[in-house]
């Protein structure tokens, strides 16, 4: 479905789904074996989010890289990771940046003995 937007981009037309700013949401699922560590899975997901960040907003671009650096430590700085996660969720402009801290938050909540 197309609609005219009154401009010359896309030959004066754009898809109707681009005209409406609607968030579809973000979903993350990870399949793991019994012997896998949740902290390692979260670190792998953070690496993915860092690599997939478009770089447009600082909280996502810098936050994912900083979180990964903190997660590389033998013992995670849990208070700092918590603050960083909250800043990313509050200030990122897209769903990726807002959802990137979710695996970290889950590990801190359900698997604190791993970090």
N, C-alpha and C positions, 0 to 999 in steps of 0.2 A: 504494500500500500504506500503510495507516495502522496505528498502534498506540496503545494507551492509555498516557499518561504519568503518570497518577495526579493530574493537576491539572485545573483548569477552563479553562485556555487552549485555544483552538481547540475548544471544547465538549468538553474532556477528551481530545482526541486531537491528535496532531501527525503530520506525514508521517514515515515511517520514515527517509527520507534526511536529515531534520533531526536525528534522534535520534543518528545516528552522526557523529562529527566526522572527516570524511575530506576531505583536500585533493585536489582534482582536478588541481591544477597550473596553471601560467601559460605561455602561449605568445605570443610576439611575432614577427610577420613584417612586413617592410616591403618593398614593391616600389618600386624607384627606377630612374631613368634613369641612364645612364652619366655624365652631366654633373652629377648631383646630388651634394651634399656629405654625407658621413656625419655630420658634426658638426651640420649643419642638421636632418637627420632625427632625430638623437638629441635635439636641443633641442625639436623638435616633439613627440616622444614624452614628454619630461619635462613639457612644458606639459599634455599630455593627462593624465598621471598626477597632476599637481598638481590639475587640475580634477576628476578622478574620485576623489580621496582622500576618504574618509568623514570624515576629521578626528579620528577616535577616538584615534589614537596620535600622539604628538609626532614620532617619527622620520619617519613618512610625511608628516604634515601640514607640518611645518617643513622637513624634509629636501628634499622635492620643490621647495618654494618657494626654498630657499637654493641648491639645485643649479641651478635655472633662472637665478637671479641670477648665479651664478658662470659659467654657460654664456653669458650675455649679454655678458660681457667679450670684448674683442678677442682676448686670449690667456687661455686657461683656466688656472686655478691647479690644475695636475694633482695635486700632493700633497694639497691640501685636498679636491678632488673625490674622490680615492681614499679619504681618511679618512671623508668624509661618506657615500660609497657603502657602505663597510664597516659603518658605524654603522647605516645604514638596513637593510642586509641582516640584521644581527645582532639588531636591536632592534624592528623593525616586527612587528606582530602578525598581519598578513595578507599574502597573496601579492602584492598590488599593491605594498605598501611594500617587500617583499623583492625584487621583480623590477624595480622602477622604476630602480635604478642600472644594470641590464644594458646598455642602450644606451650609457651613459656609459663603462662599462668596455670595451665593444667598440671605441668610438672611440679611447680611450686606448691600447688594445692594437694595433689594426690600422690606425688612421689618425692616428697622433700628429702627422703633418705638417700636419694640418688645424687643429690647436688650439695 
